[in-house]
């Protein structure tokens, strides 16, 4: 009986120590909220034959009222500054296009993508900020005027694949994803919310790229 008791205590103590070790090694993951691991991008473009592990940015915007299943206009940016842009069938420019970004454009865009306001962006925190501002003014009118902006944008950033900033654990597949509905309206309505203004700057730069005259049709 005494031997059994000692064995049970030994097992209990070993189990307790195992829990402590697990807690110590799993705790750091909590400090990187908004960080995701992704070997394959969520945003895909049909016909893209380049290596997915070279993608540094994925972007898509769809107009919710059109019920786009394919994600609307999409863009992929690679670590050699090559861009692939995809336009859905209903657009006049329908098809897939590509071009290389100029180095200064890439530098400016990368600076925005790796800015602290981008990499620490928390959708819940920003929404709470907006709700607090709405409570201080006419919230009903705000939601009514928002109906004019039905676009939802999604960006995926791989900060460690081009001039690494040591995001997350510093690995190449660390990914920051941000999804936002009605960005254009929010940017005009909340000029003092830095995170929204930064996101809108990224959105504007990407749309300038999507409209660029040097994009050449791939298919």
SERO-4910 file (N, C-alpha, C, O; in steps of 0.05 Angstrom, whole numbers):
BEGIN
 pado doro    nc1    nc2    nc3   cac1   cac2   cac3    cc1    cc2    cc3    oc1    oc2    oc3
  Unk    A     17    -24      0      0      0      0     17     25      0     11     44    -14
  Unk    A     39     24     15     56     48     17     70     52     -9     74     75    -18
  Unk    A     78     30    -22     92     32    -48     73     45    -69     81     62    -84
  Unk    A     47     36    -69     27     47    -87     24     77    -82     22     92   -102
  Unk    A     23     85    -57     20    114    -50     43    130    -61     39    152    -72
  Unk    A     68    119    -58     92    133    -68     91    136    -98     97    157   -109
  Unk    A     83    114   -112     81    114   -141     61    135   -151     66    150   -170
  Unk    A     38    135   -137     17    155   -144     27    183   -141     22    200   -158
  Unk    A     41    189   -119     52    216   -114     72    223   -135     73    246   -145
  Unk    A     89    203   -143    109    208   -164     96    214   -190    104    233   -204
  Unk    A     75    200   -198     60    205   -223     47    232   -222     48    247   -242
  Unk    A     34    239   -200     21    265   -197     41    288   -200     36    308   -213
  Unk    A     64    284   -186     85    305   -188     95    308   -216    100    331   -225
  Unk    A    100    286   -230    110    287   -258     90    300   -276     97    316   -293
  Unk    A     64    294   -272     43    307   -288     42    337   -283     38    352   -302
  Unk    A     45    344   -257     44    373   -250     68    388   -264     64    410   -274
  Unk    A     91    376   -263    115    388   -276    111    390   -306    120    410   -318
  Unk    A     98    370   -318     93    371   -347     75    394   -354     79    407   -374
  Unk    A     55    399   -338     36    421   -343     51    448   -341     46    466   -357
  Unk    A     70    451   -322     85    475   -319    102    480   -344    104    502   -355
  Unk    A    116    459   -353    133    461   -377    117    469   -402    125    486   -417
  Unk    A     93    456   -405     75    463   -428     67    492   -426     66    506   -446
  Unk    A     60    501   -402     51    529   -398     73    549   -406     67    569   -418
  Unk    A     98    542   -398    120    561   -403    125    563   -433    130    585   -443
  Unk    A    124    540   -448    131    540   -476    108    548   -494    113    556   -517
  Unk    A     84    547   -485     61    556   -502     53    584   -497     39    596   -514
  Unk    A     61    596   -475     53    623   -468     61    645   -488     45    663   -493
  Unk    A     86    645   -499     94    666   -517     76    669   -541     74    691   -552
  Unk    A     62    648   -550     44    651   -573     22    671   -568     12    682   -587
  Unk    A     15    676   -543     -6    695   -537      2    724   -542    -15    741   -546
  Unk    A     28    729   -544     37    757   -547     36    766   -576     41    789   -581
  Unk    A     29    748   -595     28    755   -623     -1    752   -633     -6    737   -652
  Unk    A    -19    767   -621    -47    766   -630    -48    778   -658    -36    798   -664
  Unk    A    -64    764   -676    -66    774   -703    -46    761   -721    -47    765   -746
  Unk    A    -26    746   -710     -6    732   -726    -17    705   -734    -28    690   -717
  Unk    A    -14    697   -759    -23    671   -768      0    658   -783     18    671   -793
  Unk    A     -2    631   -784     17    616   -800      3    607   -825    -19    595   -824
  Unk    A     16    612   -848      3    603   -873     24    597   -894     38    615   -903
  Unk    A     25    572   -902     43    564   -924     31    571   -951     44    578   -970
  Unk    A      4    568   -952    -11    575   -976    -28    599   -971    -42    600   -951
  Unk    A    -28    619   -989    -44    643   -985    -74    637   -988    -83    621  -1003
  Unk    A    -90    652   -972   -119    651   -974   -128    663  -1001   -147    653  -1013
  Unk    A   -114    684  -1009   -121    698  -1034   -106    685  -1057    -81    686  -1058
  Unk    A   -120    672  -1075   -108    659  -1098   -117    671  -1124   -139    683  -1125
  Unk    A   -100    669  -1144   -107    679  -1170   -104    656  -1190    -82    644  -1191
  Unk    A   -125    649  -1204   -124    627  -1223   -103    632  -1244   -101    653  -1255
  Unk    A    -87    611  -1249    -66    614  -1270    -40    623  -1259    -20    625  -1274
  Unk    A    -38    630  -1233    -13    639  -1221      6    616  -1219      0    596  -1205
  Unk    A     29    617  -1232     48    595  -1232     72    601  -1215     91    584  -1214
  Unk    A     74    623  -1202     97    630  -1185     95    616  -1158     74    605  -1151
  Unk    A    117    615  -1144    118    601  -1118    102    616  -1097    108    639  -1092
  Unk    A     84    603  -1083     68    616  -1062     85    626  -1039     78    645  -1026
  Unk    A    108    613  -1034    125    621  -1012    140    647  -1018    153    658  -1000
  Unk    A    138    657  -1042    150    683  -1049    131    706  -1047    139    729  -1051
  Unk    A    106    701  -1040     86    722  -1038     91    738  -1013     94    727   -991
  Unk    A     91    765  -1016     94    782   -992     68    797   -985     65    807   -963
  Unk    A     49    797  -1005     24    811  -1000      2    799  -1017      6    794  -1041
  Unk    A    -21    794  -1005    -45    786  -1020    -67    807  -1014    -70    814   -991
  Unk    A    -81    815  -1034   -102    835  -1030   -126    828  -1048   -123    820  -1071
  Unk    A   -150    831  -1036   -174    828  -1052   -195    847  -1042   -196    853  -1018
  Unk    A   -212    856  -1060   -235    872  -1052   -259    863  -1068   -259    861  -1092
  Unk    A   -281    858  -1053   -305    851  -1067   -328    869  -1058   -329    878  -1035
  Unk    A   -347    873  -1077   -370    889  -1071   -392    870  -1062   -403    854  -1077
  Unk    A   -399    873  -1036   -417    853  -1024   -444    851  -1038   -455    829  -1039
  Unk    A   -454    873  -1049   -481    872  -1061   -481    857  -1088   -502    850  -1099
  Unk    A   -456    851  -1099   -455    835  -1124   -453    805  -1118   -455    789  -1137
  Unk    A   -448    798  -1093   -446    770  -1086   -423    755  -1100   -427    733  -1110
  Unk    A   -400    768  -1101   -378    757  -1116   -367    732  -1101   -359    734  -1078
  Unk    A   -366    710  -1115   -356    685  -1102   -326    684  -1105   -313    671  -1088
  Unk    A   -314    696  -1125   -286    694  -1131   -269    715  -1116   -245    714  -1118
  Unk    A   -282    733  -1102   -267    753  -1087   -263    779  -1100   -249    797  -1089
  Unk    A   -274    783  -1124   -272    809  -1137   -244    814  -1148   -230    796  -1156
  Unk    A   -235    840  -1147   -209    847  -1156   -188    837  -1137   -191    840  -1112
  Unk    A   -167    824  -1147   -146    813  -1129   -118    820  -1139   -114    826  -1163
  Unk    A   -100    820  -1120    -72    826  -1127    -53    810  -1110    -58    806  -1086
  Unk    A    -32    800  -1122    -11    786  -1107     16    801  -1113     21    807  -1136
  Unk    A     31    805  -1092     57    818  -1095     79    799  -1085     76    787  -1064
  Unk    A    100    797  -1101    122    778  -1095    147    792  -1085    150    816  -1089
  Unk    A    165    777  -1073    189    789  -1061    209    800  -1082    229    812  -1074
  Unk    A    204    795  -1108    221    807  -1129    207    831  -1141    216    841  -1162
  Unk    A    186    841  -1127    171    865  -1135    152    860  -1159    141    879  -1170
  Unk    A    148    835  -1166    129    829  -1187    100    828  -1177     95    817  -1155
  Unk    A     82    840  -1192     54    841  -1184     37    825  -1204     41    827  -1228
  Unk    A     18    809  -1194     -2    796  -1211    -29    807  -1202    -36    805  -1179
  Unk    A    -44    818  -1221    -70    830  -1216    -91    814  -1231    -88    808  -1254
  Unk    A   -114    809  -1218   -136    794  -1230   -161    811  -1228   -169    821  -1207
  Unk    A   -175    813  -1251   -200    828  -1252   -223    809  -1260   -220    793  -1279
  Unk    A   -245    810  -1246   -267    791  -1251   -280    796  -1278   -276    816  -1291
  Unk    A   -297    777  -1287   -308    777  -1314   -326    801  -1319   -328    810  -1342
  Unk    A   -340    811  -1299   -359    833  -1303   -345    860  -1308   -358    879  -1316
  Unk    A   -318    861  -1304   -303    886  -1308   -293    888  -1337   -287    868  -1350
  Unk    A   -291    913  -1346   -282    917  -1374   -253    907  -1378   -246    899  -1400
  Unk    A   -237    907  -1357   -210    899  -1359   -206    870  -1350   -185    862  -1341
  Unk    A   -227    853  -1352   -227    826  -1343   -202    811  -1352   -195    812  -1376
  Unk    A   -190    796  -1334   -166    780  -1341   -145    782  -1320   -150    792  -1298
  Unk    A   -121    771  -1327    -99    771  -1308    -76    786  -1320    -69    782  -1344
  Unk    A    -63    804  -1304    -42    821  -1314    -18    820  -1295    -21    811  -1272
  Unk    A      4    829  -1305     28    829  -1288     47    852  -1295     47    862  -1317
  Unk    A     64    860  -1275     85    880  -1280    103    880  -1255     96    870  -1234
  Unk    A    127    892  -1259    145    897  -1236    141    925  -1225    138    944  -1240
  Unk    A    140    927  -1199    138    953  -1186    165    966  -1186    186    953  -1185
  Unk    A    166    993  -1189    190   1007  -1186    200   1005  -1157    183   1003  -1139
  Unk    A    226   1006  -1153    237   1002  -1127    227   1022  -1106    221   1015  -1083
  Unk    A    224   1048  -1114    214   1068  -1095    185   1063  -1087    177   1069  -1065
  Unk    A    169   1053  -1106    141   1047  -1100    140   1023  -1080    125   1024  -1061
  Unk    A    157   1003  -1085    158    980  -1067    167    989  -1039    156    980  -1019
  Unk    A    186   1007  -1038    196   1016  -1012    175   1031   -997    171   1027   -973
  Unk    A    160   1048  -1011    138   1063   -998    116   1045   -988    106   1047   -966
  Unk    A    108   1026  -1006     87   1007   -999     96    989   -975     80    985   -957
  Unk    A    120    980   -976    130    962   -955    131    976   -928    126    965   -907
  Unk    A    138   1002   -929    138   1018   -905    110   1019   -892    108   1018   -868
  Unk    A     90   1022   -909     62   1023   -899     54    995   -888     41    993   -868
  Unk    A     61    974   -903     52    947   -896     65    938   -870     53    922   -855
  Unk    A     89    947   -864    103    938   -840    102    959   -818    116    956   -798
  Unk    A     86    980   -822     83   1000   -801     69    987   -777     54    968   -780
  Unk    A     75    997   -753     64    986   -729     33    987   -729     20    968   -719
  Unk    A     22   1008   -740     -7   1010   -742    -20    988   -759    -43    981   -755
  Unk    A     -4    977   -777    -13    955   -794    -10    928   -780    -28    912   -778
  Unk    A     15    923   -771     21    897   -760      8    892   -733      5    869   -724
  Unk    A      1    913   -719    -13    910   -693    -43    915   -696    -57    917   -676
  Unk    A    -52    918   -720    -80    924   -725    -98    903   -713    -96    879   -718
  Unk    A   -117    912   -697   -137    895   -684   -165    904   -693   -173    926   -685
  Unk    A   -178    887   -708   -205    895   -718   -224    901   -695   -240    920   -696
  Unk    A   -223    885   -674   -241    889   -651   -235    915   -637   -254    930   -630
  Unk    A   -209    921   -633   -202    946   -619   -211    970   -635   -222    989   -624
  Unk    A   -207    970   -661   -214    993   -678   -245    996   -679   -255   1018   -678
  Unk    A   -259    973   -680   -288    975   -680   -299    987   -654   -318   1002   -654
  Unk    A   -286    979   -632   -294    990   -606   -289   1021   -605   -305   1036   -594
  Unk    A   -267   1029   -617   -261   1057   -619   -282   1072   -635   -291   1094   -627
  Unk    A   -290   1060   -658   -311   1072   -674   -338   1073   -660   -352   1093   -661
  Unk    A   -344   1052   -646   -369   1051   -630   -370   1073   -609   -390   1086   -604
  Unk    A   -347   1077   -596   -345   1098   -575   -349   1126   -588   -362   1143   -576
  Unk    A   -338   1130   -612   -341   1156   -625   -370   1159   -634   -381   1181   -633
  Unk    A   -382   1137   -643   -410   1139   -652   -429   1145   -629   -450   1158   -633
  Unk    A   -422   1135   -606   -440   1141   -583   -439   1171   -576   -458   1182   -564
  Unk    A   -417   1184   -584   -415   1213   -578   -428   1230   -599   -431   1254   -596
  Unk    A   -437   1218   -621   -452   1233   -642   -475   1216   -651   -484   1198   -637
  Unk    A   -485   1222   -675   -510   1209   -684   -503   1182   -696   -498   1180   -720
  Unk    A   -504   1161   -679   -497   1134   -689   -516   1124   -710   -508   1111   -729
  Unk    A   -542   1131   -708   -561   1122   -728   -556   1134   -755   -557   1120   -776
  Unk    A   -549   1160   -756   -543   1173   -781   -518   1161   -793   -515   1158   -817
  Unk    A   -498   1155   -776   -473   1144   -785   -477   1117   -799   -466   1113   -821
  Unk    A   -493   1099   -787   -498   1073   -800   -514   1076   -825   -512   1059   -843
  Unk    A   -531   1097   -826   -548   1101   -850   -531   1110   -874   -534   1099   -896
  Unk    A   -513   1128   -870   -496   1138   -891   -475   1118   -900   -465   1120   -922
  Unk    A   -469   1099   -883   -449   1078   -889   -459   1060   -912   -443   1047   -925
  Unk    A   -485   1059   -917   -496   1041   -937   -485   1046   -965   -487   1029   -983
  Unk    A   -472   1069   -970   -461   1075   -996   -434   1061  -1001   -425   1062  -1024
  Unk    A   -422   1049   -981   -396   1036   -984   -400   1006   -978   -399    998   -954
  Unk    A   -403    990   -998   -409    961   -994   -384    944   -999   -387    919  -1000
  Unk    A   -361    956  -1001   -337    940  -1007   -324    928   -982   -323    942   -961
  Unk    A   -315    904   -984   -300    891   -963   -272    885   -974   -269    872   -995
  Unk    A   -252    893   -960   -224    888   -968   -210    869   -949   -215    870   -925
  Unk    A   -193    852   -960   -177    833   -944   -149    836   -953   -143    834   -977
  Unk    A   -130    839   -934   -102    839   -942    -88    818   -924    -95    814   -901
  Unk    A    -68    805   -936    -51    786   -923    -22    795   -927    -13    797   -949
  Unk    A     -8    800   -905     19    810   -907     38    789   -895     33    777   -874
  Unk    A     60    784   -909     82    766   -899    106    783   -894    124    786   -911
  Unk    A    108    795   -870    128    816   -865    157    806   -865    176    822   -866
  Unk    A    161    780   -863    189    769   -861    200    758   -887    221    746   -888
  Unk    A    185    763   -909    194    753   -935    207    774   -952    219    767   -973
  Unk    A    206    798   -944    220    820   -959    229    840   -939    213    853   -925
  Unk    A    256    844   -937    267    862   -917    254    856   -890    241    874   -879
  Unk    A    259    833   -880    245    823   -856    246    843   -833    266    855   -827
  Unk    A    223    845   -819    221    862   -796    219    845   -770    214    856   -748
  Unk    A    224    819   -772    223    802   -748    196    800   -736    193    799   -712
  Unk    A    175    799   -753    147    798   -744    142    770   -732    151    750   -741
  Unk    A    126    770   -710    119    745   -697    144    731   -687    159    742   -671
  Unk    A    149    706   -697    172    691   -690    195    694   -710    215    680   -708
  Unk    A    191    712   -730    211    717   -750    212    697   -772    231    699   -789
  Unk    A    193    679   -774    194    659   -795    179    668   -820    162    686   -819
  Unk    A    187    657   -843    177    666   -869    147    663   -872    134    678   -887
  Unk    A    135    643   -858    106    639   -862     88    654   -842     64    650   -841
  Unk    A    101    672   -826     85    689   -808     68    708   -825     78    721   -843
  Unk    A     42    709   -820     24    725   -836      5    742   -819     -6    732   -799
  Unk    A      1    767   -828    -18    784   -815    -41    788   -834    -37    797   -857
  Unk    A    -65    781   -826    -89    785   -843   -107    806   -831   -112    806   -807
  Unk    A   -117    824   -848   -135    845   -840   -159    845   -859   -155    845   -883
  Unk    A   -183    845   -848   -207    846   -864   -224    870   -854   -228    873   -830
  Unk    A   -233    887   -873   -249    910   -864   -271    917   -885   -266    916   -909
  Unk    A   -294    922   -875   -317    929   -892   -322    960   -890   -322    971   -868
  Unk    A   -326    972   -913   -332   1001   -914   -308   1018   -907   -312   1039   -893
  Unk    A   -284   1011   -917   -260   1026   -910   -261   1055   -919   -253   1073   -905
  Unk    A   -270   1059   -944   -270   1086   -955   -287   1105   -938   -279   1127   -932
  Unk    A   -310   1095   -930   -329   1112   -914   -316   1117   -886   -317   1139   -876
  Unk    A   -305   1096   -874   -293   1099   -847   -270   1118   -848   -266   1134   -829
  Unk    A   -254   1117   -870   -231   1135   -872   -239   1165   -873   -226   1182   -861
  Unk    A   -261   1170   -886   -271   1198   -888   -285   1206   -862   -285   1229   -855
  Unk    A   -298   1187   -849   -314   1193   -825   -296   1195   -799   -303   1210   -781
  Unk    A   -274   1180   -799   -257   1179   -774   -228   1187   -781   -211   1169   -780
  Unk    A   -223   1212   -787   -196   1220   -795   -176   1218   -772   -152   1218   -778
  Unk    A   -185   1216   -748   -166   1214   -725   -159   1186   -716   -143   1182   -698
  Unk    A   -171   1166   -729   -164   1138   -723   -141   1130   -741   -144   1125   -764
  Unk    A   -116   1130   -729    -92   1126   -745    -92   1099   -760    -84   1098   -783
  Unk    A   -102   1078   -747   -102   1052   -759   -118   1051   -785   -110   1039   -805
  Unk    A   -141   1065   -784   -159   1066   -808   -146   1082   -830   -146   1074   -853
  Unk    A   -133   1105   -823   -120   1122   -843    -97   1107   -856    -92   1109   -880
  Unk    A    -81   1092   -840    -59   1077   -850    -69   1055   -869    -57   1051   -891
  Unk    A    -90   1042   -862   -102   1021   -878   -112   1032   -905   -110   1020   -926
  Unk    A   -124   1056   -903   -134   1069   -928   -112   1077   -946   -114   1076   -971
  Unk    A    -89   1086   -935    -66   1092   -951    -56   1068   -967    -49   1070   -990
  Unk    A    -56   1045   -953    -48   1020   -966    -68   1014   -989    -60   1007  -1011
  Unk    A    -94   1016   -982   -115   1011  -1002   -111   1029  -1027   -114   1019  -1049
  Unk    A   -106   1054  -1023   -102   1073  -1045    -78   1066  -1062    -79   1068  -1086
  Unk    A    -56   1059  -1049    -32   1051  -1064    -37   1026  -1081    -28   1025  -1104
  Unk    A    -51   1007  -1069    -56    982  -1084    -75    987  -1107    -73    975  -1128
  Unk    A    -94   1006  -1104   -112   1012  -1126    -98   1028  -1148   -105   1025  -1171
  Unk    A    -78   1044  -1140    -62   1057  -1161    -47   1037  -1177    -44   1040  -1202
  Unk    A    -37   1016  -1164    -23    994  -1178    -42    980  -1197    -35    974  -1219
  Unk    A    -66    974  -1186    -86    959  -1202    -95    975  -1227   -105    963  -1247
  Unk    A    -92   1001  -1227   -100   1018  -1249    -76   1026  -1267    -79   1042  -1286
  Unk    A    -52   1016  -1260    -28   1025  -1274    -27   1017  -1303    -35    995  -1311
  Unk    A    -18   1036  -1319    -17   1032  -1349      3   1011  -1357      1   1000  -1379
  Unk    A     23   1005  -1340     44    985  -1348     36    956  -1343     51    938  -1350
  Unk    A     12    952  -1331      3    924  -1328     -1    911  -1355    -15    921  -1372
  Unk    A     12    888  -1359     10    874  -1384     -6    848  -1380     -3    834  -1360
  Unk    A    -23    843  -1400    -41    820  -1398    -25    794  -1399     -9    790  -1417
  Unk    A    -31    776  -1380    -18    750  -1380    -36    729  -1393    -28    712  -1408
  Unk    A    -62    731  -1385    -82    713  -1397   -109    725  -1395   -129    714  -1404
***
